[in-house]
Amino acid sequence: MHSQQQNTHGSGLARTAALLGGFALFSRLLGLARDMSMAWLLGGGAAADALVAAMRLPHVLRRLLGEGSLSMTLTASLVRLRQGDGFRYGARPDACDGEAEKSGDAALRLLARAMSLRLALALLLLTLLSLATAPWLARLLAPGFSGPELERTVVLLRICLPYVLAAGMAALGMALLHSMGVFWLPALSPALFNLVMLLAAVAAALRLCPPAEALAAGMLCGGLAQWLAQWLAVRRLLPDSAPRAYATAASESRTGVQSAASAADARAEREISAGAWRCLALLPGGVLGAAAPQLAMLAAMTLASGLGQGQVAALYYAERLLELPLGLVGVCLGMASLPTLSRLAAEKDFTGFVAQLSTALRLTVMLSLPAAAGLWAVGPQLVTGLLGHGAFDSQAARETGLALLAYVPGLPAFACNRSLLAACNALGLVRRTAMSALWAVGGTLAAGLALARVLGPQHSGMAPALAVSLGLWLQCGLLLVLLQRALPDNDGGRMRSPGRNRFCAPPWLPGWKDMWRHVLAGGLTGLAAEGLVRFAEPLGLWPSLCLAITGGVLAWILCLGILRDPDMALLAGRLRKKTRVHIVDGNA
């Protein structure tokens, strides 16, 4: 029975993750084209440093607000509210399933309206404050800048900062769509952003405006396009109903219909307002908990700004190349598992919760290890082939390649953290995940300062990226301990005491048999890719890269196939089936 339930959860998760992975691949390829155009226009010099520093804070907020972290916290809260956890309006006890669903959607629309007004006001005040303090923010983000480089950074930062408002509102629309089981449009939203940025790059290439200013303005316009797309879908999917209809229907059998309806409307409005505030009150801790990678990279950029010209841009380009496998592995699996985990936690179905979390972690390990090994094998060649054009010279390629190699050890931790954070948000462990992020950022700063002294001058550029990898592994360990203490025992609903089974591996972690299969397959992937890229080097850069990537993937599939890995069989079975676009709670 347990095996059948686990296969059911894994089937739905793999199907949803496969859908998100396809859309994420399209989006990441467009993002790669965007970064290639940026490298071609600006290279790795002072202008690129200024633009990267100016875009860093809005880019972090884009990752937090528009691509998952804020949406992760809101989605878990909205699913719990729709399940009846502290939000009874619209879910009449005597209603049938169809009426309850319509009533819940009507309540969700009212809740969305209340939350949008409050969130928009908060983000508007934050944006105005950021614009007023842009010179101080620029000095904080890049303390190593001075003179014209600092002045240009301030100008570009003021162009980018209004993006914060658009990204936050787009994230609210994404959370509402996820809570209703709609994944495809939020997954395509980054692709829309990248398309607008590419149009800005084309305008700069045609010399219609300066390159740095054009790309900064493209970021703002891309955020506005995301906002419009999400909210048009929300307005179409949610019914335009008012609470009065339900309140009146509930009080028709009483005397004084008008007064009863007014009182019911007032109660419903108070409940809607309280629900909106409860959701928004969780945002600071939830966003901070999921913000560890972005905040760690922000701290790394601060360290890199004092290491010499071009180091900030190299760190950015390496991060963007790292995003391609991360978007296909960690982010997709975390997004796919969150609504189901939130529903299972609200229903107190911890058996299903553990099965879903275990499947997500096993799939994450299975996919992230070969991705890390492949980047380690062909990372420098990828940098040269994808970015080495125009103003991007050999020195910029070398620095970017070193930063990418330093990011590789943290890729599995980054990917696993998304699923672990989804589980923590589903259980309502918001404050503790925020503490794990603070520890990760502090560990990044400490490790970066130490590594910058330990590594020689020729490799000091690797220190910030390597520090980020160490910080992410620190957060991964903290989240594992947090979940082990929070989840109930297998034999009942009692919560696990802090001292019980402290040194025993929890059942939702991948077993040692799964781990050795995936470690062996990942190692063979890296060795095959490295051997083939060296063997085919006389053929040229792109033929050797294509041969190495193809050979690495085939070695990975062949190894897991010979070992008869059940997760590979599960994923292959899901990918062979036709995936429908509209997915509800991870089940098509």
N, C-alpha and C positions, 0 to 999 in steps of 0.2 A: 504493500500500500504506500509506504513511504517512497519507494523507488518510483512508483507510478506518479505520485504527486510531484516529486522532484522533476521528472521528465516533463510533466505538464507545465510547471513553472518555467523550466528551461526552454521549452518549446516556444512559449509566448515571448520570453525575454529575447531569445535568439532572433525570432522573427522581427520584433520591433527594432532591435539593435541593427539587424541587417538593413531595414528600411532607412533608419537614421544614418547608417554608415554610407549608404549610397548617396544620400543627399549631402552628407558631410564631405564625402570625397569630391563631389562637384564644387562645393563651396571652398574647400581647401585648395583645389586646383586653381580656382579664380583668385584666391588669396595669394597663391604662389606667383601667378602672373602679375598681380598687383605689386608684390615685393620685387619681382624681376624688373618691372618698369621703374620702380623707385631707385633700384640699384643702377639701372642704366642712365637715369636722369641725374642722380646726385652722387653716385659712387660711395666712397667711405670717408670723405673728407669732412671739413668743418661744417659745410651746409647740411650734410646728412646728420651730423651730430646734433645740430640745432633742431632740425625737424624731428628727429627721434626723441630728443628730450622734451620737446613741446607736445608731441603726440603720446608720450609715455603715460601721463596721468589720465587723459581721456581714453587711451587704449586700455589701461587697467580698468577704468570704469566701464568701458565697453565689454570687457571680458566678465566683469562682475555683474553688470546690470543686463546687458543685451545678450549674453551668450551663456547663461546658465546659473550663476551663483545666486543672484536675487530671485530668479525664477525657481531655483531649487527650493529655497525657503518658502516662497509664496505657494508653490504647488503643494507641498506637504501640508501647509496650513489650510488651504482651500479644500483639499481632499478630506481632511479631518472634519472640517465644518460641514461639508456636504454629507458626510456619514452620520451627522447628528451630534458630533462632539462639541456641545456648548452652543449650538446654533439650531434652534428648533423651528424658526420661521420657515414656512414653505414646505415643511415635511409633516403634513397632518397625519395623526396616527390612524385615522379611519380611511385614508386614501389608498386606492389601489396602486399597483406598481406604475402604471402609465401616468396617473395623476400626480403621484409623488415625484416622478422624474420631471414633469412639466413644472411643478411647484418649486422643485429644487433649482431648476434652470432660471426661473423667474427671480428667485431669491439671489442666485448667483449674479444676475444682471444688476440688481440693486446694490449688491455688495461691491461689484466692480465699479459702479458709478461712485459710490462713497469712497472707495479706496483711491480711485483715479484723482478725485478732487484733492484729497489729502496728500497723496504722493506728489502730484504736480506742484502743489504749493511748497512742499519741503524741497523738492529738487530745484525749483525756481529760485528760492532763497539761497540754496547752496551754489547755484551757478552765478548769481549776482555777487555773492561773497568771493567766489573764486576769481571772477573778472577783476574785482577791485584789488585783490591781493596777488595778481599775476606776477609782478616783479619779485615778490618774496617767495612765491611758489617756484619760480624758475631757479632762484638761488638754492632753494632746498632740494630740488630735483637734481640739479647739476652743479654742485658747489665748486667743481673745478673749472667752470666757464667764467669768462670775464670779457670785458670790452664789447666789440661788435657782435661776437658770438652770443653773449648773454642778451644783448638788446634784441637780436633777431629771434632768439628763443622766446622772449616775452611777447613779441608781436605774433608769432605763430601760435603760442599758447592761448592767446586771447581769441584767435580764430577758432581753435579747436574746442575750447571749454563749453560753449553752448550745447555741444553734443551730449553733455551729461543729462540734460532734461529729456532729449529725445530717446536716449538709450534706456533711461529709467522707465519711461512710459511704454516703450516697446517691450521691456521685460515684464511689466505687469500684464500686457496682452499675451505674451508667451506663456506666463504662468496660468492664466485663465484657459488658454487652449489646451495646455497639458492636463489641467484638472478635468477637462472634458474628454480627454483621450485623443486629442488631435495633435499629432507630432510632425506631420510633413511640412506645414507652413513655418513653424518655428525653426525647423532644420534648414529650410531654404532661406531664412531671413539673412544669415551672414552672406549668402551668395548675392543677395540684392545689394547689400552694403559694398561688397567687393566690385560689383558691376559699376556702381556709381563712382567708386575710387578709380577704376580703370578709365572711365570717361574723363575724370579730372586729369589723369596722366596723359591721355590723348590730347587734351587741351594744352597741357604744358609742352608736349612734344611738338605741337603745331605753333608754339611760341605765342599763344594767345594770352598767357599770363606766366609769371615766374613759377618754376617747378615746385619749390617748397610751399609757396602760398596756395598753389592750385591743389596740392595734395591735402593740405590742412583744410581747405574749404570743401574738398571732396569727402573728408571724414564727417563734417557736419551735415552735408546733404545726404550722405548715406544713412546716417542716423534718422533723419527725417523720413526717408523712404521706408526704413524698417518700422517706424512708429505707425505710419499710415497703413502699411500692409497688415500688421497685426490687428489693429483696431477695426479695420474694415471687416476682417474675418470674425472678430468677436461680436460685432454688431449684427452680423448675418446669422450667427449660430445661436445666439441667446434671444429668447422671445422678448418682445417689447411689452411687458406686462407690468402692472402696478400692484402694490400690496393691497390696495383697496378691494380688488376683485376677490382675493382669497379671504380677506378679513370679513367682507360682507357676506360671502357664502357661509362662513363659519358661524355667523351670528343671526342668520335669517330666522331661525326658529325661536328667537327670544323677542321679548317686548323691547320697544325703544331701539329699533334697528339702526337709526342714524347715530345715536349716541354710542351704541355698542361698536359700530363700525369705526367711528372716530377713535374710540379708546383702543381698539385692536390695531388701527393704523399707527397710533402713537407708540404702542408697545413694539410693533414690528419695526418702526423707524429707529427706536432706541436700540433694538436688538441688532439691526443692520449696522448702526453706527458703532456699537460695541464690538461686533465681529470685525469691522474694518480696522478699528484701533488695535484689536488683538493680533490681527495679521501683521499690521505695520510695526507693532511693538517688537515682533520677533526679527525684523529685518536687520537691525544693526549687528546683533550677535550671529544670525545666520549668514549674512553676507561676509562678516569678518571670518567666520569659520571656513567658508569656501574660498576665501580670498588669499589663503596662504601662498599659492604659487605666484599670483600676481604681485602681492606685496613683497615676496622674497625677490622676485625679479626687479621690482622697483628699488629695493635696497641694493641689489647687485648693480643696477645702473648708477646709483649714487657712488658706489665704490669704483666703478669703471671710469667715471668722469675724471678721476684724479690719476689715471694710469697712462694718459697720453691721448693724442688725437687719433680718432678712428675707433677707439675701444668701445664707446657707447653704441656706435652704428654696428660694429661687429657683433656685439651682444644681441642687438635687435634682430639682425639677419639670422643668426643662429637660432634664436627663439622661434622665429617664423618657420624655419625648416623643421624644427622639432614639433610644431603644431600639426603638421600633416599626419603623422601616425597617432598623435594624441587625440585629434578630433575623430579618428576612426575607431579608437579603442576606448579610452577612458571616458570621454565625454558622452559618447553614444550609449554605452552601457549604463552609466550613471543616470542619464535622462530616461532611458527605457525602463529602468527598474524602480524609479522614484514613485510614480503614481501607484503601482501595485504594492510596494512596500508601505506606503502611507495608508492605503486601504486596509492591508492586513494588520498593521499596527492599531488602527482605529477599531478593527473587529476583534482585537486580542487573539488573532490567529498566529501565534508565534511559531508554530510548526511550519506553516506556509511561509512565514517571514524568513525563517532560517534557511529553508530550501531555496527561496528566491535570492537571498544574499549570497549563499554558497555558490549558486550557479553564476551569478554576476562576477564574483571574485575569481572563480576558476576560468571563466572565459577571458577575463581581463589579464590574468597571468599568462594564459595560453597565447594571447595575441601581442602582449606588450614585450615579452622577452625576445621573440624573433625580430620585432621592430627595433628594439634597442641594439641587438647584435648586428642587424643590417646597417643601421646608421653608423655604428662603430666601424664597420668594414668599408663602407663606400661614402662616408660623410664628406671628407675633403674633396673627393671627385664630384659629388653632388653640388658642393658650393661653387666649384670652378665651372661646372657645366651650366648651372641654372643662373648664377649671378655674375659670372666673370665676363661682363660685356660693358661697353661704353666706358663710363668713368670709374667702374669697379676694377681696380688694378690688382696685381699679384699680391701686394702687401695686405690689401683688404681681404682678399681670398684666404690668405694664410691665417690672419687673425680670426676670421669668421669660422674657419675650419677647426681651429683650436678650441674656440668657445663651444662649438657644436659637440665636439668630443667630450668636453667637460659636462655638458648637459645630459649626455647619454645615460650615465649611471642613475640619474633621477627619473628617467622615463617610466619604469615600472611603478615607482612610488607615486608619481603624479597620476598615473592611470588608476591604480588601486584606490587612491584617496577619493576619487569621484564616487565610486560605489560605496565606500565607507561613509562618506559624508551624506550620501542619499539615505543610508540606513539610520544615521544619527538624526537627520532632519525628520525622518518618518517617526522616530521615537520621541521627538521633541527635545533632544539633547542639544539645544542651541548654544547655551552659554559655555558649555564645556568644549564644544568644537571651536568656539571663538578663542578660548584659552590655548587650544592646540595650535591655532594659527599664530598667536603671539609668540609662543615658544619657537615655532618654525622660523619666524622672521628674526627673532633674537639669535637663534642658532646660525642663521645665514650671515648676519652681520659679524658675529664673533668668528665664524669659520673663514669668512672672506678676509678679514683683517689679518688673521693668522696665516692663511695660505699666500697672501700677497707678499709676506716676508719670507716664507719658506721657499716658494718657487723662485726660480731665477728670473732675471729681467726679460729673457726671451719668452718665458712661459707665464709671466705674471697676468697676462690677459685671461688665462684660464681660471684664475682664482674666483672671480665673481660667479661664473657659471657653476663651477664645482661646489661652491658654497651653497648655491640654490639646491643642488642635488642632495647635499647633506641635510639641509633644512627640511626638504620634503620627506626624506626618510624618517626624520625625527617626528614629523607630524603623523606619518603613517603608523609608527609605533604607538604614539599616544592615542590615536583613534582605535587601534586594535584593543588596547587596554580598556578604553572607555566602553566599547561595545561588549567586551567580555563581562564587564561588571554590570552592564545595564540589562542585557537580555536575560529572561527568566531561565530557570533550569528546564531540562528536557522532560522531567517527570511531573511538572505542575506549573502553575502560574505564579509561584512565589519568585520574588526577585532575588537574584544572586547576591549574597553578602560579599563585601569587598575582599575578605580574606579567604573565601572558599574557592578552591580549584584555581588558585592564582597562577600556578606553574603548569597547569594542564592546558593543552591546545583546545580551543573551543571547537565544536562540531561544524561550525560554518566556515572554518578555514579550509583551504585545499589540503588534502591529505598528502603524506610524503610520497605515495605512489604517483599521484597527479603531478607533484612538484618535480620529481626526478625526470618524468617523461617530458615535461615542458622545458626544464632546464637543458636536458640533452638535445631536444629539438631546436631550441634557441641557439645553443652553442654550435651545432652543426650548420645552422643557417648562416651564422657569422663566418665560420671557417670556409664554407662553400663560396660565399659572396666575396670574401677577401682573396681566396685563391683564384677565382675566375676573373676578378678585376685586374689582378696582376698578370695572369696568363694572357688575357686579351688586350693588354695595354698597347702592344704594337698596332692593333687595329684602329685605334683612335679612342677618344674619350667616350663618346656616346655609345658606340658598339660595345665597349667593355662594360659600361654601366648597365646597359640593357641585359647583357649576358649575365652579369653578376647578380642583378636583381631577380631575373628569371630563375637562375640556378639556385639562389638562396631560398626562394619560395618553394621550388620543387623539392629541395632537400628537406624543408620543414614539413611539407605535406607527406612526403614519402616516409619520413621518420615517424610521424604520428600515426600514419596508416599501418606501418609494420608493427608498431607497439599497440595498435588497436585502441587508440585513445577514445573514450566515449564522448568527450566534449567535441572533438573534431567530427565524429560521426553525427552528433546532434547539430552542429553548425552547418555541416554539408547538407544534411537533410532539410534544414530550414531554407537554405539558399536555393535548393532545387525547386522548392515550391514557389508558386506565384504569390508575391507579396501585394496585398491590397493597401491602398493609400490611407484609408481611415482606420485607425487602430484605437481600440478602447481598452484601457487598463492592461496593455501588453498582450491582448488576445485579438487576433484578426477575425 
